[in-house]
Amino acid sequence: MKEVATLSFEHALSELESLVRKLEEGNMPLEDAVKAYERGIALKNHCDQKLKTAQLKIEEVMVTPEGPQTKPFEGDI
């Protein structure tokens, strides 16, 4: 099993969906279910961070006299 931090968003999301399906079936021993749940939380957090990073790369909020506006993000994250 790969380290969560090294996974792409798509791979992490796919693994998370698979874990959820297995947990919903209810056929896992308790110890395996707890490990799957813990990995699922790590995968969810990883996906959340990847999405936040992508959003920051897409737009930057600016406060102007006319109110808040967005523009493409041009800096480093």
DATA-V57560 format. One record per helix or strand of 2 or more residues. SS is the DSSP state (~ for helix, > for strand). FROM is the first residue (numbers start at 1). TO is the last residue. If there is no record, write none. Layout:
SS,FROM,TO  SS,FROM,TO
This chain:
~,4,6  ~,9,25  ~,30,58  >,60,64  >,67,71
